[in-house]
Every structure is written in C-alpha cells, then in structure tokens.
Amino acid sequence: MENSILRASHLSHKYSRDWAIRDINLEINKVGVLGLLGSNGAGKSTTMNILCGVLSQTEGKVYIDGIDLRKHPEEAKTRIGFLPQNAPLHLDLTVGEYLTYCAYLRSISKRNIKDAVNAAMEKCGLSHFKSRVINNLSGGYRQRVGIAQSIIHQPKLVVLDEPTNGLDPNQILEVRKLIKEIATERAVIFSSHILSEVQATCDEVRMIEGGRMVFADTMTAFNNYILPNSLLVYMENPPPMETLASINGITSIEQLADGGIRMHFDTSTKVSSTIIEMAVSNNWRLTEIMLEKSSLDEIFAQLSNYTAQSLT
C-alpha cells in the first residue's frame, strides 16, 4: 500500500503539567492545501512544530512518507519544508545568497545547488530579485523568499505557519496564488487563525481548539456546518415590522439600510413558506427572499464554545 504523505496518530504534548494538545490525528494522502485553523493559543504551533520535527511530542507518532519522524529524523526531514510564522531570513544577504545557504543546509549536492536555487526563485517570482538584499524587499517579497526556502529541496510536504500575517491586501492575494500553485505539486498545510484566509486558500480544513481536533472535513462542509437561521426579505409594500415579528417561527427582525429586512427564525419551522403565502395574500409584493449562510465566524464561535463545554 502506498505511504501517506503525512500520518500523525494520537499526538499529545505536555508543557510542565499542562497539555498543549491532546490526541491529535491527522492524515494527508494527496497534494492540495489543508487548512489548520484555530484561535491563538489553540495548539496549532505546537502541532506544526511536532510535525516538522522541531519539537518532540510527549505521546503519539508522526510518519512522513512512511518514515517514522522520531526514529529517522534526518531522512524524514528531507521530505518536509517549513516556514515558521517569523521567517528565518538573513536580512543582510541577497536573495540568491540566502537561498544558496538554505540549499547547503538542506544537503543538496553542490552540483545541483544552482539549479535548485533558480527553480525556487522562478517558482516564487523572485528571479529578478536574485541580487537584491533581503532587507530592501517589501513584506510580500520577503514572504516569498521564506516560501522559496521551504520548497528548495522539493519536499513532499510544506508547512506554512500564518504565511499571510502582516501583509497588505494585494500581497495577501499574491501569496495565496503562490501557495495554490505550489499545492498542485505537493501537500501544503496552511495554518491560520483568520477564517477568511483558510476559506480562500484551502480545500480541506482541520480545526484545533483547546488543544483538541474539533473539526475535520472539506471546506464546503465547514462552510455549511451550521444551518442557515436567517432570511433576507425584500418587499415593495411591506407591512409594519410588528406584523412580521408576530409570524410564527420568527425570533427577531432587523431593518437594513438597503430596504431589506433580516428575519431570524427557529430552524424547526418552515417559516419561508409562511412568509411567501402571507406576502401573496396580503399584497406585500415580495421581490426577493433568500437564506443567509452562516458566517465562518459563527461556525468558529460555535465549535469553540462546544469544545470548551465538552472539556469542562
């Protein structure tokens, strides 16, 4: 049977007397972007440091391409690329000098270093900055250099910790695009506490909260995790708000600036059918009615609250 790119089973880690993570299971079998989502302090960085061999776990196993990371760390790490939240850049070196240095650290043979550096620069859009001192680059291009060092040895797994943190909107879009391009050839773990970043970049999502895995599925399933519980309604001849608020199943209403009305409802009722029937019979001239999808922030809050309650 073909080896998984990554298989982590029952990972737990304790700092002093407190567990930072507990019983984390994670498996990646194909290329693409997997989002590791969680609030600050949830256990993401601990998990990533263990997966990359920076930290030795208290319990559990990590296999990279079938290789036990603890038993054979050097062999396993040849298959891992890692960009920490604070990229390990030497600001006084040029881009070319720094990536050459990284190639030596990755034990790339001397005859292949030049090709490896050029390939990484081309992939990350850095070829025209080869002789530029890193300190003179913008934040977005510094992050590109950080990503370039993580792929210079052609790893099977690339782990990126908050790679868009601190960038302006245009830089974020550029880095997102780069990450997606890299993920066509290898597996990428993209860590973030920003829900919109995970939504925009990832195919799969794993959420850690309180040191435990609380969600593991596709991004689509994550977006649909909570059933819609509000309607947006537009009418040319709306009744008084009190009339709408009195409809069976409506829990609250809100007048919007664009003339629409947001109506929160009890999900156990078929309130949309009731509204349509009443609009027709009372000539409210209904022009639009649509369910509002729950925001990622609401999903995040619900999962976090659920986990907090289950751990108490």
Backbone bond lengths (Angstrom), bond angles and torsions (degrees), N, CA, C in turn:
res aa  C-N    CA-C-N  psi(-1)  N-CA   C-N-CA  omega(-1)  CA-C   N-CA-C  phi
1 M - - - 1.467 - - 1.524 109.64 -
2 E 1.318 116.42 138.33 1.458 120.71 -177.81 1.518 110.48 -67.94
3 N 1.350 116.12 140.15 1.451 120.97 -178.62 1.527 111.15 -69.97
4 S 1.340 115.82 147.68 1.456 120.91 170.48 1.520 108.57 -69.74
5 I 1.328 116.74 150.59 1.460 120.14 173.29 1.531 108.82 -64.20
6 L 1.326 116.11 -41.59 1.457 121.94 177.24 1.519 109.07 -142.93
7 R 1.323 114.99 134.37 1.470 119.82 170.80 1.514 108.34 -139.93
8 A 1.326 115.01 115.73 1.463 121.30 177.77 1.519 107.80 -118.15
9 S 1.325 117.07 125.25 1.461 119.93 -175.95 1.519 111.31 -124.73
10 H 1.332 114.37 128.66 1.468 123.35 173.79 1.536 112.77 52.94
11 L 1.328 115.83 44.34 1.471 119.54 179.60 1.528 110.42 -72.60
12 S 1.316 114.61 130.42 1.460 121.54 174.08 1.520 107.52 -141.09
13 H 1.324 114.83 144.78 1.471 117.99 177.13 1.510 110.20 -144.58
14 K 1.321 114.48 136.67 1.461 121.70 -176.54 1.531 109.63 -118.27
15 Y 1.337 115.76 129.02 1.457 121.65 169.54 1.525 106.70 -102.57
16 S 1.325 116.93 115.89 1.456 121.42 -174.80 1.527 108.57 57.91
17 R 1.336 117.67 -115.81 1.464 119.68 -178.72 1.516 113.09 -102.52
18 D 1.327 117.43 -3.79 1.463 120.95 -174.47 1.522 111.41 -104.47
19 W 1.325 115.66 137.16 1.470 121.43 176.99 1.521 109.06 -82.35
20 A 1.324 117.08 122.66 1.468 121.79 175.94 1.513 110.64 -80.77
21 I 1.341 116.63 -41.16 1.463 122.11 174.28 1.520 107.44 -136.87
22 R 1.321 115.46 154.93 1.457 120.00 -176.99 1.525 110.45 -143.35
23 D 1.326 115.59 118.71 1.463 123.62 172.23 1.532 112.67 56.82
24 I 1.332 116.47 51.91 1.465 122.28 177.79 1.526 109.71 -85.92
25 N 1.330 116.57 127.60 1.457 122.56 176.16 1.526 109.20 -120.77
26 L 1.329 116.11 133.82 1.463 120.86 -175.41 1.520 109.85 -151.91
27 E 1.332 116.55 132.26 1.460 119.97 178.47 1.524 109.60 -139.29
28 I 1.338 116.17 136.52 1.462 122.76 176.64 1.519 107.89 -127.23
29 N 1.329 115.69 125.67 1.466 120.71 -176.89 1.523 113.74 -118.00
30 K 1.334 117.99 -1.48 1.455 119.97 -175.68 1.518 110.37 -150.35
31 V 1.333 115.56 165.45 1.458 120.24 176.95 1.521 109.35 -71.05
32 G 1.334 115.50 162.42 1.458 121.01 -177.20 1.514 109.64 132.35
33 V 1.333 115.56 -179.27 1.462 121.02 -177.79 1.518 110.21 -109.39
34 L 1.315 115.79 121.64 1.461 121.81 174.91 1.524 108.36 -107.73
35 G 1.321 116.41 124.94 1.450 121.10 -179.64 1.514 111.61 -88.09
36 L 1.322 116.28 132.49 1.457 122.24 173.88 1.525 106.23 -109.04
37 L 1.308 115.33 105.90 1.458 122.09 -169.67 1.519 110.49 -110.25
38 G 1.308 115.52 141.36 1.462 120.00 176.44 1.507 110.03 176.54
39 S 1.315 115.93 156.34 1.458 119.90 178.17 1.522 109.53 -71.22
40 N 1.319 116.79 166.51 1.459 120.76 176.90 1.529 109.30 -60.69
41 G 1.329 115.85 129.63 1.458 120.11 -178.70 1.514 114.31 87.80
42 A 1.337 117.29 5.14 1.466 120.19 -177.46 1.519 113.08 -75.60
43 G 1.346 117.11 -22.34 1.460 120.51 -178.08 1.513 113.98 120.91
44 K 1.339 117.44 7.26 1.467 120.76 -178.12 1.524 111.77 -64.20
45 S 1.332 116.24 -50.20 1.468 119.15 -175.92 1.521 111.45 -64.99
46 T 1.316 117.07 -39.12 1.466 120.00 176.09 1.516 110.33 -59.40
47 T 1.329 116.31 -44.60 1.464 120.86 -179.98 1.515 111.04 -61.91
48 M 1.334 117.25 -46.85 1.461 120.70 -178.75 1.527 112.07 -65.50
49 N 1.328 116.61 -40.02 1.460 119.48 178.76 1.529 111.29 -62.74
50 I 1.319 116.74 -35.18 1.466 120.36 176.23 1.523 110.45 -69.68
51 L 1.334 117.16 -44.80 1.468 120.94 -178.82 1.527 111.74 -61.91
52 C 1.331 116.67 -29.89 1.463 120.57 -177.90 1.530 113.05 -95.96
53 G 1.330 117.34 2.57 1.455 120.42 177.38 1.507 114.50 79.01
54 V 1.336 117.76 13.63 1.461 121.32 177.74 1.524 110.26 -79.31
55 L 1.324 115.76 -30.33 1.455 122.67 -177.09 1.530 108.35 -129.54
56 S 1.319 115.91 137.28 1.468 120.57 178.90 1.527 109.01 -92.60
57 Q 1.317 116.28 121.29 1.455 121.80 -175.25 1.531 112.07 -67.29
58 T 1.329 115.34 153.06 1.462 120.92 175.49 1.517 110.65 -72.32
59 E 1.331 116.40 -41.05 1.461 122.03 178.90 1.522 109.32 -140.77
60 G 1.323 116.16 156.56 1.458 121.16 173.70 1.517 113.68 102.31
61 K 1.337 115.20 175.49 1.460 122.45 -175.96 1.528 110.24 -129.81
62 V 1.342 115.72 147.74 1.462 122.32 173.26 1.523 108.19 -129.22
63 Y 1.333 116.17 127.63 1.464 121.76 176.76 1.528 108.39 -120.98
64 I 1.312 116.76 127.32 1.454 122.77 175.51 1.526 107.35 -110.28
65 D 1.331 116.10 114.06 1.467 120.67 -177.75 1.535 110.61 54.39
66 G 1.327 115.81 37.34 1.457 121.46 178.31 1.511 115.08 84.38
67 I 1.339 118.23 -1.02 1.467 122.15 -176.92 1.526 109.71 -99.78
68 D 1.307 116.90 128.73 1.455 122.41 178.53 1.528 108.79 -67.86
69 L 1.339 116.48 114.91 1.468 121.28 -175.11 1.525 112.32 -63.98
70 R 1.312 117.33 -33.96 1.459 120.01 -178.61 1.532 111.59 -76.17
71 K 1.328 117.00 -38.83 1.464 120.34 -177.45 1.525 112.39 -79.67
72 H 1.340 117.08 -35.12 1.467 120.92 -176.77 1.531 109.33 -130.45
73 P 1.335 117.53 65.35 1.469 120.45 -172.80 1.519 114.68 -61.73
74 E 1.335 118.21 -41.04 1.467 119.73 -176.73 1.523 110.88 -66.19
75 E 1.326 117.04 -43.72 1.463 119.85 179.77 1.521 111.02 -65.75
76 A 1.335 117.07 -42.49 1.469 120.65 -178.82 1.527 111.20 -65.42
77 K 1.344 116.47 -38.39 1.471 119.69 -175.70 1.521 113.48 -71.97
78 T 1.346 117.16 -16.64 1.465 117.85 173.75 1.518 111.20 -66.33
79 R 1.315 116.95 -15.84 1.468 122.55 -177.91 1.525 113.09 -102.86
80 I 1.349 116.15 5.88 1.468 121.32 -177.11 1.522 110.39 -120.22
81 G 1.326 116.47 135.74 1.459 122.46 168.91 1.516 108.20 -117.00
82 F 1.331 117.87 138.10 1.463 120.66 -173.49 1.519 110.50 -136.33
83 L 1.328 115.01 129.03 1.461 121.52 171.50 1.523 107.47 -118.32
84 P 1.357 117.73 104.22 1.462 119.87 177.04 1.526 110.78 -67.08
85 Q 1.327 115.52 170.05 1.463 120.10 -179.36 1.530 111.39 -59.16
86 N 1.317 116.62 -38.97 1.466 121.50 173.85 1.521 107.56 -102.59
87 A 1.328 116.09 101.56 1.461 121.01 -174.77 1.529 110.88 -56.85
88 P 1.338 118.31 133.72 1.473 121.86 -177.00 1.523 112.09 -80.20
89 L 1.328 116.67 63.13 1.459 121.49 -176.06 1.524 111.44 -90.34
90 H 1.336 116.35 145.64 1.464 122.22 171.15 1.535 106.70 -100.67
91 L 1.319 115.46 99.96 1.455 120.81 -168.16 1.523 114.17 -66.31
92 D 1.337 117.04 -19.14 1.461 119.00 -178.56 1.526 112.84 -88.60
93 L 1.343 117.21 -2.58 1.460 121.41 176.97 1.521 110.31 -94.79
94 T 1.328 116.31 156.24 1.463 119.69 170.73 1.521 108.24 -76.19
95 V 1.331 115.83 166.30 1.462 120.44 178.66 1.527 110.52 -57.87
96 G 1.325 116.55 -45.71 1.459 120.68 -179.58 1.513 112.54 -63.45
97 E 1.339 117.01 -42.68 1.460 120.97 179.75 1.531 111.29 -63.92
98 Y 1.316 115.06 -43.50 1.466 119.21 -178.13 1.526 111.44 -64.88
99 L 1.331 117.15 -45.52 1.465 119.75 -178.94 1.527 111.32 -68.50
100 T 1.329 117.18 -31.86 1.467 119.85 174.32 1.529 110.10 -64.04
101 Y 1.325 115.68 -43.41 1.468 121.34 175.92 1.533 110.53 -58.41
102 C 1.354 116.74 -44.87 1.465 120.74 179.64 1.527 111.08 -63.96
103 A 1.320 116.65 -36.20 1.465 120.51 178.79 1.529 110.64 -63.46
104 Y 1.335 116.86 -40.21 1.472 120.44 175.79 1.528 110.24 -63.11
105 L 1.330 116.86 -42.84 1.464 120.51 179.70 1.520 111.22 -61.51
106 R 1.322 116.29 -31.71 1.464 121.32 -178.88 1.525 112.20 -87.18
107 S 1.330 116.24 8.63 1.480 121.90 175.63 1.528 112.81 60.76
108 I 1.337 116.57 31.08 1.459 119.82 172.70 1.521 107.96 -73.03
109 S 1.317 116.99 134.44 1.460 120.11 -176.37 1.534 110.40 -60.14
110 K 1.342 115.91 146.97 1.458 121.46 -173.81 1.524 112.54 -56.13
111 R 1.321 117.10 -37.35 1.466 119.96 -177.51 1.538 112.37 -71.91
112 N 1.355 116.71 -16.55 1.472 119.97 -177.83 1.530 113.14 -104.81
113 I 1.347 116.61 -4.10 1.469 119.31 -174.35 1.526 112.01 -62.94
114 K 1.310 117.52 -45.82 1.472 119.97 -177.62 1.521 111.00 -59.28
115 D 1.330 117.00 -45.45 1.470 120.38 179.53 1.527 110.83 -64.45
116 A 1.330 116.74 -39.32 1.463 120.24 -179.58 1.525 111.06 -65.19
117 V 1.325 116.82 -42.11 1.467 121.35 179.17 1.529 110.13 -64.90
118 N 1.320 116.91 -45.87 1.461 120.22 -179.28 1.527 111.62 -63.55
119 A 1.343 116.31 -39.44 1.466 120.09 -179.85 1.526 110.81 -65.78
120 A 1.336 116.92 -41.60 1.465 120.47 179.72 1.527 110.91 -66.63
121 M 1.324 116.59 -40.79 1.465 119.84 179.12 1.523 111.06 -65.79
122 E 1.310 116.58 -41.57 1.462 119.31 179.70 1.526 110.77 -64.75
123 K 1.325 117.12 -42.74 1.455 121.13 -179.07 1.526 111.03 -61.87
124 C 1.325 116.16 -36.65 1.466 120.92 -175.17 1.526 113.09 -97.74
125 G 1.336 117.32 8.97 1.454 120.59 177.59 1.510 113.82 67.11
126 L 1.341 116.83 39.78 1.463 121.50 -175.66 1.524 113.88 -116.80
127 S 1.327 118.04 1.24 1.464 120.77 -172.17 1.527 112.20 -56.08
128 H 1.344 117.22 -39.02 1.459 120.25 -177.58 1.536 112.17 -79.55
129 F 1.362 117.21 -1.84 1.463 121.28 177.48 1.525 111.58 -111.47
130 K 1.324 117.60 16.52 1.461 121.18 -174.49 1.532 112.29 -55.27
131 S 1.320 116.66 -38.26 1.470 120.38 -176.22 1.523 112.76 -98.50
132 R 1.317 116.60 7.64 1.470 120.48 -179.44 1.529 109.99 -84.55
133 V 1.324 117.23 133.76 1.463 121.30 175.39 1.536 108.38 -67.24
134 I 1.331 116.46 133.84 1.466 120.92 -173.85 1.526 111.56 -59.53
135 N 1.316 116.82 -33.63 1.467 120.47 -179.98 1.528 112.41 -61.14
136 N 1.330 116.84 -21.71 1.467 120.91 -178.68 1.525 113.10 -94.54
137 L 1.329 117.45 5.00 1.463 121.25 179.21 1.523 110.88 -89.20
138 S 1.327 115.96 155.23 1.464 120.99 174.13 1.530 109.58 -71.73
139 G 1.326 116.27 168.15 1.459 120.64 179.49 1.518 112.83 -58.51
140 G 1.343 116.30 -40.02 1.454 120.09 -179.94 1.518 112.86 -64.09
141 Y 1.339 116.20 -40.98 1.464 119.17 -179.53 1.528 111.51 -76.08
142 R 1.314 117.88 -29.81 1.468 118.91 173.02 1.529 109.86 -62.42
143 Q 1.330 114.91 -40.17 1.468 118.09 179.05 1.529 110.88 -66.02
144 R 1.315 116.68 -34.51 1.468 120.16 175.46 1.531 110.84 -62.75
145 V 1.335 116.16 -39.18 1.470 119.77 177.68 1.526 109.37 -63.75
146 G 1.344 116.36 -41.55 1.457 120.15 177.49 1.515 112.38 -61.02
147 I 1.323 116.58 -39.90 1.462 120.44 177.85 1.523 110.23 -69.22
148 A 1.339 116.41 -38.18 1.470 120.24 179.46 1.529 111.00 -59.90
149 Q 1.339 117.54 -42.21 1.471 118.96 179.39 1.523 111.35 -65.91
150 S 1.334 117.32 -26.64 1.468 119.73 -178.48 1.526 113.01 -78.10
151 I 1.347 117.31 -16.43 1.475 119.70 -178.82 1.522 112.84 -116.14
152 I 1.337 117.80 3.03 1.464 120.39 -171.67 1.527 112.46 -62.50
153 H 1.336 117.37 -27.19 1.471 121.42 -178.41 1.527 112.11 -100.05
154 Q 1.338 116.78 14.64 1.459 123.10 176.75 1.535 112.17 56.33
155 P 1.328 117.73 56.02 1.465 119.97 -178.59 1.521 111.91 -74.25
156 K 1.317 116.62 159.65 1.466 121.08 175.98 1.529 111.49 -80.39
157 L 1.340 116.06 -27.56 1.458 122.15 -177.52 1.520 109.59 -126.95
158 V 1.340 116.66 128.59 1.465 122.30 176.39 1.528 108.00 -118.57
159 V 1.324 116.25 127.29 1.470 121.83 -178.85 1.523 108.31 -113.43
160 L 1.331 116.64 120.78 1.465 122.70 -176.18 1.525 109.51 -119.28
161 D 1.325 116.30 117.45 1.459 121.81 -177.51 1.528 109.90 -97.67
162 E 1.329 116.56 109.90 1.473 123.01 178.91 1.533 111.53 49.71
163 P 1.331 119.72 54.27 1.468 120.86 -172.61 1.523 114.83 -69.70
164 T 1.332 118.40 -16.36 1.472 119.68 179.84 1.520 112.47 -105.19
165 N 1.313 117.10 6.12 1.465 121.19 -178.28 1.528 110.61 -63.66
166 G 1.321 117.27 131.28 1.460 121.85 174.91 1.514 115.23 81.42
167 L 1.338 118.08 3.28 1.464 120.73 179.98 1.522 110.14 -92.77
168 D 1.349 115.53 155.66 1.458 118.55 176.03 1.533 108.85 -80.27
169 P 1.342 118.81 167.54 1.466 120.99 -174.17 1.527 114.79 -54.54
170 N 1.324 117.78 -41.35 1.470 119.77 179.23 1.522 111.41 -66.29
171 Q 1.322 116.82 -40.90 1.458 120.80 178.28 1.521 111.33 -65.06
172 I 1.332 115.91 -37.81 1.464 120.03 177.93 1.519 110.78 -60.86
173 L 1.324 117.03 -44.66 1.461 120.97 179.37 1.528 111.28 -61.38
174 E 1.335 116.45 -40.82 1.459 120.81 -179.65 1.529 111.29 -65.90
175 V 1.339 116.79 -43.32 1.464 120.40 -179.70 1.527 110.49 -68.56
176 R 1.331 117.60 -38.47 1.472 120.11 175.41 1.525 110.72 -56.67
177 K 1.335 115.97 -47.76 1.461 120.95 -178.99 1.518 110.71 -60.29
178 L 1.333 116.85 -43.24 1.458 121.60 179.55 1.533 111.01 -61.70
179 I 1.329 116.34 -44.24 1.466 120.50 -179.61 1.532 110.50 -61.41
180 K 1.321 116.71 -42.26 1.464 119.93 179.34 1.525 111.60 -64.74
181 E 1.337 116.85 -36.04 1.469 120.30 177.37 1.529 110.58 -66.05
182 I 1.320 116.43 -43.30 1.469 120.67 178.36 1.524 110.26 -61.58
183 A 1.329 116.09 -36.95 1.464 120.77 -176.06 1.525 113.46 -73.56
184 T 1.324 118.06 -4.49 1.466 119.21 173.90 1.525 110.96 -77.71
185 E 1.330 116.66 -14.62 1.469 121.58 -176.81 1.520 113.63 -116.28
186 R 1.330 117.61 -18.91 1.462 120.25 -176.20 1.526 110.10 -152.25
187 A 1.323 115.28 166.04 1.463 120.48 177.55 1.521 109.54 -79.33
188 V 1.320 116.03 136.90 1.466 121.92 -179.76 1.523 108.87 -126.15
189 I 1.325 115.93 131.21 1.463 121.49 168.78 1.521 107.43 -103.09
190 F 1.309 115.68 122.66 1.465 123.27 -176.33 1.527 107.45 -113.97
191 S 1.322 116.06 110.85 1.464 119.96 -178.48 1.523 110.66 -97.90
192 S 1.334 115.58 138.68 1.462 119.28 177.92 1.521 109.96 -163.36
193 H 1.330 115.75 153.63 1.464 120.76 169.65 1.526 110.11 -103.36
194 I 1.348 116.19 2.29 1.466 121.18 -179.52 1.535 108.30 -99.20
195 L 1.316 116.24 113.94 1.455 121.33 -172.33 1.519 112.51 -62.73
196 S 1.331 116.83 -39.58 1.464 119.56 -177.95 1.524 111.94 -65.14
197 E 1.347 116.99 -30.85 1.463 119.94 179.01 1.525 110.81 -67.92
198 V 1.306 116.75 -42.91 1.462 120.86 178.23 1.529 109.68 -65.25
199 Q 1.319 116.92 -41.95 1.461 120.84 -179.87 1.521 111.50 -61.42
200 A 1.332 116.49 -39.71 1.462 120.82 -175.29 1.520 113.14 -78.32
201 T 1.318 118.06 -19.50 1.460 120.86 -168.42 1.523 114.20 -115.47
202 C 1.317 118.07 -29.40 1.470 120.60 -164.68 1.531 114.16 -103.97
203 D 1.330 114.39 152.20 1.466 122.15 175.05 1.532 110.53 -93.49
204 E 1.312 115.39 -40.33 1.464 122.81 179.62 1.524 108.12 -120.95
205 V 1.321 116.28 157.99 1.468 119.56 179.25 1.523 109.67 -139.04
206 R 1.335 113.77 139.55 1.453 121.78 171.89 1.523 106.09 -125.90
207 M 1.313 116.31 128.90 1.461 119.79 -177.79 1.517 109.96 -112.67
208 I 1.324 115.05 127.82 1.460 121.92 175.96 1.519 108.20 -110.47
209 E 1.306 116.18 130.59 1.455 120.81 176.40 1.521 108.31 -145.15
210 G 1.320 116.22 132.98 1.450 119.94 -177.95 1.516 112.71 62.87
211 G 1.340 116.45 25.93 1.455 120.91 178.51 1.511 115.19 82.14
212 R 1.326 117.63 4.23 1.460 121.44 -178.34 1.527 110.91 -125.01
213 M 1.320 115.48 151.55 1.457 120.62 176.28 1.530 108.50 -78.03
214 V 1.335 116.22 121.44 1.460 119.90 -176.25 1.525 112.56 -114.00
215 F 1.325 117.44 -9.57 1.467 119.76 178.21 1.520 109.06 -154.66
216 A 1.329 116.67 136.99 1.464 121.95 178.06 1.519 108.63 -149.89
217 D 1.341 116.02 102.54 1.463 120.24 -178.95 1.519 108.65 -169.59
218 T 1.333 116.21 -169.37 1.454 120.93 178.51 1.524 110.45 -75.32
219 M 1.333 115.74 163.33 1.450 120.48 177.06 1.525 110.60 -63.16
220 T 1.329 117.21 -36.90 1.462 121.06 178.86 1.517 110.80 -62.12
221 A 1.329 116.17 -44.98 1.462 120.10 178.70 1.523 111.11 -63.33
222 F 1.326 116.07 -36.77 1.466 120.24 178.63 1.526 110.64 -64.51
223 N 1.335 115.91 -44.97 1.470 120.08 179.58 1.521 111.94 -61.06
224 N 1.341 116.07 -31.87 1.461 120.87 -176.55 1.523 112.70 -98.29
225 Y 1.334 116.22 12.97 1.463 119.48 -172.92 1.520 111.82 -60.37
226 I 1.307 116.69 -44.06 1.461 120.41 179.02 1.523 109.16 -99.39
227 L 1.329 116.52 130.57 1.463 120.17 178.48 1.530 110.14 -64.66
228 P 1.335 117.38 143.08 1.462 119.59 176.16 1.528 110.56 -56.97
229 N 1.320 117.43 138.92 1.465 120.11 179.30 1.524 112.21 -130.56
230 S 1.349 115.61 20.38 1.457 118.92 175.93 1.517 110.17 -146.02
231 L 1.333 114.86 152.49 1.464 123.28 178.71 1.518 109.40 -118.32
232 L 1.323 116.15 144.44 1.460 121.34 167.73 1.524 106.85 -103.60
233 V 1.305 116.04 124.55 1.460 121.14 -174.94 1.529 109.38 -125.60
234 Y 1.344 115.65 134.55 1.463 121.50 177.26 1.524 108.38 -125.94
235 M 1.345 115.58 127.47 1.470 121.63 -179.20 1.516 109.59 -136.11
236 E 1.320 115.81 142.65 1.470 119.85 177.98 1.522 111.78 -81.05
237 N 1.321 116.85 -24.07 1.468 121.03 -178.33 1.536 109.52 -133.63
238 P 1.353 116.25 63.46 1.463 118.87 -173.58 1.523 112.75 -70.56
239 P 1.312 117.34 150.01 1.470 121.15 175.81 1.524 109.91 -78.74
240 P 1.326 118.46 176.23 1.465 120.18 174.25 1.536 110.41 -58.25
241 M 1.323 115.44 149.75 1.455 120.32 -178.28 1.532 111.27 -59.34
242 E 1.331 116.08 -32.48 1.464 119.66 -179.95 1.524 111.28 -62.17
243 T 1.344 116.24 -34.02 1.458 120.30 179.27 1.528 110.60 -66.07
244 L 1.339 115.47 -44.49 1.460 119.43 179.39 1.528 111.07 -65.61
245 A 1.343 115.57 -39.28 1.462 119.39 -178.47 1.513 112.62 -66.06
246 S 1.340 116.57 -22.39 1.464 120.68 -177.50 1.531 112.99 -86.59
247 I 1.354 117.45 -5.12 1.468 120.37 -179.90 1.526 109.61 -64.95
248 N 1.325 115.63 135.35 1.458 120.86 -178.69 1.536 111.10 -59.12
249 G 1.327 116.66 124.37 1.457 121.04 178.96 1.513 113.53 103.55
250 I 1.352 117.59 -19.09 1.459 120.46 177.87 1.526 109.27 -79.64
251 T 1.342 115.97 127.68 1.471 120.15 -178.60 1.531 112.32 -100.34
252 S 1.333 117.73 -27.90 1.460 120.88 175.96 1.521 108.81 -165.41
253 I 1.319 117.01 157.84 1.457 121.61 178.25 1.520 109.51 -134.43
254 E 1.339 114.64 158.07 1.474 120.52 -176.32 1.524 108.68 -147.28
255 Q 1.333 116.66 125.04 1.459 121.32 176.46 1.520 109.43 -80.42
256 L 1.339 117.64 128.29 1.455 122.12 -177.88 1.521 110.84 -98.57
257 A 1.323 116.21 158.33 1.465 121.62 -175.90 1.523 112.38 -64.40
258 D 1.356 116.90 -29.41 1.463 119.17 -177.78 1.527 113.17 -86.90
259 G 1.331 116.81 10.90 1.457 120.54 178.10 1.517 113.85 95.30
260 G 1.309 116.64 -10.24 1.452 120.24 178.21 1.515 112.18 -78.67
261 I 1.328 114.51 170.25 1.463 120.94 179.12 1.525 107.86 -130.19
262 R 1.314 116.35 125.70 1.467 120.77 174.49 1.520 107.98 -92.96
263 M 1.327 115.23 126.99 1.456 120.38 -176.45 1.528 109.00 -122.92
264 H 1.311 116.27 112.80 1.464 121.20 176.09 1.523 108.36 -84.30
265 F 1.341 115.40 140.68 1.462 118.18 -174.14 1.522 111.95 -139.18
266 D 1.310 113.88 161.27 1.461 122.15 174.29 1.530 107.57 -75.68
267 T 1.343 117.00 120.96 1.467 120.67 -174.08 1.527 112.93 -66.92
268 S 1.320 117.54 -10.76 1.466 119.67 178.80 1.519 112.32 -83.45
269 T 1.335 117.24 -5.20 1.470 120.81 -178.54 1.528 111.06 -109.17
270 K 1.333 115.43 158.42 1.466 121.29 177.12 1.524 108.53 -99.28
271 V 1.328 114.29 65.73 1.453 119.39 -169.71 1.520 112.56 -72.17
272 S 1.340 118.55 -30.01 1.463 119.54 -177.77 1.525 111.31 -64.18
273 S 1.319 117.57 -39.17 1.471 120.73 177.97 1.521 110.48 -64.17
274 T 1.323 115.78 -39.46 1.467 120.02 179.03 1.521 111.02 -63.23
275 I 1.338 116.56 -43.22 1.468 120.51 -179.40 1.521 110.84 -63.52
276 I 1.324 117.05 -43.64 1.472 121.02 179.66 1.524 110.68 -61.38
277 E 1.333 117.39 -45.65 1.472 121.00 179.95 1.524 111.31 -62.89
278 M 1.330 117.18 -43.18 1.465 120.56 -179.87 1.522 111.26 -68.00
279 A 1.346 117.13 -36.52 1.463 120.52 179.38 1.521 111.00 -64.28
280 V 1.337 116.52 -39.92 1.466 120.39 179.77 1.525 110.70 -67.92
281 S 1.318 117.52 -47.07 1.466 121.18 -175.41 1.527 112.97 -71.81
282 N 1.352 116.57 -23.40 1.465 119.54 -177.90 1.525 113.59 -108.47
283 N 1.349 116.59 7.57 1.461 121.55 177.53 1.531 112.40 56.96
284 W 1.353 115.71 44.82 1.462 119.05 175.90 1.528 111.51 -78.30
285 R 1.320 115.89 -8.19 1.482 122.60 179.15 1.529 110.98 53.34
286 L 1.307 113.31 62.58 1.463 121.92 178.06 1.523 110.21 -66.07
287 T 1.330 117.26 125.10 1.469 121.11 -179.84 1.523 113.07 -107.43
288 E 1.337 116.31 -26.00 1.463 118.58 -178.77 1.522 109.72 -158.68
289 I 1.329 115.90 139.25 1.454 121.89 173.35 1.532 107.27 -144.75
290 M 1.312 116.64 127.57 1.469 118.46 -178.14 1.523 110.87 -149.81
291 L 1.322 113.95 146.99 1.458 120.77 175.82 1.521 109.56 -73.94
292 E 1.323 115.68 140.91 1.457 120.84 173.70 1.517 109.05 -96.74
293 K 1.333 116.19 128.19 1.462 119.45 176.02 1.520 109.74 -73.59
294 S 1.312 114.84 143.09 1.458 119.62 176.66 1.525 109.29 -63.05
295 S 1.305 116.46 141.21 1.461 120.12 178.74 1.520 110.11 -76.31
296 L 1.326 115.31 158.61 1.457 119.36 176.51 1.526 110.93 -60.42
297 D 1.332 117.34 -31.38 1.456 119.54 179.24 1.528 110.88 -63.54
298 E 1.339 116.99 -38.86 1.454 120.13 178.38 1.528 110.84 -67.27
299 I 1.347 116.25 -40.12 1.461 120.35 177.50 1.522 109.74 -61.64
300 F 1.323 115.42 -46.77 1.459 121.46 -179.65 1.525 110.44 -58.47
301 A 1.330 116.67 -46.11 1.459 120.84 -178.49 1.523 111.23 -64.47
302 Q 1.334 116.94 -41.76 1.462 119.56 -178.65 1.522 111.22 -66.00
303 L 1.335 116.55 -45.27 1.454 119.59 179.60 1.525 111.15 -64.32
304 S 1.327 116.91 -39.68 1.464 120.94 179.32 1.525 110.55 -63.85
305 N 1.339 116.22 -44.77 1.459 119.91 -179.55 1.523 111.24 -65.53
306 Y 1.356 115.01 -39.09 1.460 119.12 179.15 1.526 110.71 -61.94
307 T 1.347 116.07 -43.18 1.448 120.20 -178.83 1.512 111.09 -66.26
308 A 1.335 116.43 -43.12 1.459 120.04 -179.56 1.528 110.71 -59.46
309 Q 1.340 116.36 -41.14 1.448 120.23 179.99 1.523 111.69 -68.36
310 S 1.335 116.44 -39.13 1.455 119.97 -176.79 1.516 113.24 -71.35
311 L 1.357 116.11 -22.27 1.464 119.87 -178.42 1.532 112.67 -92.51
312 T 1.347 116.76 -7.50 1.466 119.52 -179.69 1.516 110.97 -89.93
